[in-house]
Amino acid sequence: MDNKLFVASLSFKIRDAELTEIFSSVGSVVSAKVILDRDGRSKGFGFVEMSNKDEADQAILKLNGSNQFGRDIVVNRQKAKESRPSYN
């Protein structure tokens, strides 16, 4: 989980390929996914998995607050999913 990142404030023009390209500048990208609504439009955030913790640290250091496609992006560690109570 230390190498998984949450990326927010993305330009609505950015898709998976552009997200991969941005993060490839600081290390090896395992996966990059922009979250889309059901009509195929970007929700303005996504997730990136770097190959290791050091590369994830570098991505946060170098890319958090950087201007990408006209917007200053936010890069943080992905938080663990909270378990939701089951209602039976």
Secondary structure, DSSP 8 states (H G I E B T S, - for coil): -TTEEEEES--TT--HHHHHHHHHTTS-EEEEEEEE-TTS-EEEEEEEEESSHHHHHHHHHHHTT-EETTEE-EEEE-----------
